[in-house]
Amino acid sequence: MTKYTKGRLWEMMNRVADMPVDVTELYLPVEEVLLESINESFLDEINMGDFGGMKYSCMNVEQLKEYLNKILVNYALPAHKRVKPDLIIHNKVIKKDQEGEIDVMEFKDNIIAEPSKMITTGNAKMLKSSTDGTFTVTIGLPAFRGIVCDITAKPIKFLIVNTCPGAGDCKTPCYARKGNYVRLPHIFLKQTRILNLLLNNPERFKEKLKDEIIALTQKKGLVGKQMRFRWNDSGDFFTEKYFNVGREIMDELKAEGYDVKPYAHTKIASVYNANRLPADFAGSGLSLKTDAPDFVISFSTDANPKQKKLVNLSGAKTSEIVVSEHFDDLFEKADPLRYAVDEKGKLKFKDPKNGMEILKDRISKEFGVVNDETLLSHDEMMNPEIAPESDKPIYNVIVQTKGETDISTQRPDVLRTFFLIH
């Protein structure tokens, strides 16, 4: 048996596009070796000047070619053997030249092309979040890491950008690193092109996004409705300049008379703290109708410890993860690995009459929230007779990640949202 060495592995990787990896040649499982080798490029992140505070790593053409070969190795493995690298690149966008080598220049041209459309309107959760008087749309970046070509650099170089610098425990269950987000090449390209436009030409990013928003507000069937604009259904405000660009767009639209309400989840303490309500807001003489920030921000408590300790969670608007151990026994199963769902895609309680009350009691005890008329199910929140809009942040809401809406994040009168992760 050949001993595991990186040199031997790279030799195999250069051949793998046309032949499978023989895993018997390695002492270590190939997926462990591959994950280590793919992610080792990102260990020495540095800060970028114009986008102050942005963390990124650099690759030259040859380094990127080597990385893309590793990605092809990964896709050549059986599905159960594949690893999920920090930087996900879809294999369908990796092309070869006539000599069978990775065509880095074609890859570069592909990712720096201006996206045809930046706003996403068909996201299932966004569609469910639209009401008679509102509609919800979003924009997203690559989750966790994204690749950018620095078009000003000579020789050419590529930046591996940390798009979620506040990420903590969320990396593994992150929905934006699963499903269609990684299965479909056009989603990878769209998000990557948005990131490239933002960093290479922020003024054009601002102009194009603003034009798209205005066009949507004038679309048949949407005229007269309020747009709820979610920033970063994947990724985050990874640098202050990005958030400022977003704020400028929203402020200009408001000044021009457009009814657009921005909101976001974030794991970046500085973004949340600059846009939060005072911790004592509920007991003050202030009102959400006149004193709430225009930009509704919810702090995700699964941020890393560095970010969490910078946020005073007392009176904070938060998004909090409820893992399945707190509710697994309460819901019906379709099979041992999947929950049963109803026609709306929502989980089905084994005990429809008492199940939600049991769940509320468990969440109350686990998260230290009072179990009274202000702790609501999602359906209760949507009922104006049960939860009329308040001028104070008083509600706490339990939301399923599938089958229910994002409205608790949009509403400034909702303080804590508990997301059931399943």
C-alpha positions, 0 to 999 in steps of 0.5 A: 500500500502506498503511503499517504502523501500530499504529493501523491494525492495531487498527482492523482487529482490531476488525473481524476477528471478522466478516471476515479480515485483508487482509495486503496492507495491511501492510508487515510480515507480519501474524504478526510484527506480531500477536506483537509487539502481543500480547506487548507488554502483559507487558513491565513485570511487577511483584511482588504483595504477598500472593504475594511474589515473584510477577511479573505485569502488569495490564490494565483492562477496555478493555485486556483487550477489546483483547487478546481482539480480538487473540486472535480475529485470531490464530485467524482467520488460516490455521493456518500464519500463527498466532502463539503468544502468551505468554498463550494464551487459547482463542478458544472462551471469548471471547464477544460481547454483543448489540452484537457487542462482547467480553463481558469480564464473561462472560469474567471470570465464566467464569475465576473460577468454581470448577473442578469438578475440580482433579486430572487422572487421565487424562494419558497419562504419568501413566497409564503411571506407575502401577504395581501398588502406586501410581497417579499423578495431577497438577495443572496451571496455565497454562504460562508465563502465566495470566490472573487476575481480581483480585476484590478490585480496584475498578474490576475489573482482570486480572493476567497472571501469570508462572507459569514465572518460571524458564523458559529454553530450554523455552518453545519446545518446551514440551509444555504449550503444544502439543496438547490443552493449547491445542487444547481449551478445557476444559483452558484453563478448568480450568487458568485456574480453578485459578490464579484460585482459588489466588490469590483464595482460597488457603484454599479452594484448599487445602481443595478439593484436599485433599478431592479427594485423599482422595476419590481414595485411597478410590476403588474399585481405588485403596484401599491403593495409594500416590498419587504426586502430581505438582505442576505438569505445566504451570506451576511453583511461581511463588511461595513461598506457592504451594509452602508451600500445597502442602507444607501439604496434603501434610504434613496428609495424611501426618499423617492417615495417607494414603499420598501421595508428592508430587514435581515438576519445577521451574526455581525454584532456591529451591524446589529448594534447600530440598528437595534432598539434600546434594551429598555425600549419596552419600558420607555415612552418610545413607540415602534410606530415613530421610533423604530429603525427603518432597517429591521435587524435580527441578531442570530444567536448561533453566531460565534462567541466573539460576536455574541459577547458584543451584543447585549441580548437583553431586549434584543431582537433575535433569531434562535435555533431550537434543535430537534431534541426539544421536539422530535417526539412531538411530531409524526414521522413519515419514516425513521429519517423524515418528519411527516408534513401536511399539505402546506409542508408543515410538521404534523403534531402527534397530538394536534390539540396539546402538541403546541402547548407542550412545545411552548412549555419546553421552549419556555424552560430551555430559553428562559422566555415567559410562557404567556399570551406573548409566546405564540405559534406562527399561526397565532402570530398571523392572526390579528385578533391574537397578535395585533401589531403592537407599538412595543416589541412584546411577542416571541414566536415559534417558527418552523423552518419549512412551511412557515414564513419569515414574517416574525423577522420582518415585524419589529414587535416580535422580539425573539423568534425560535426556529425549529431546525429539522 
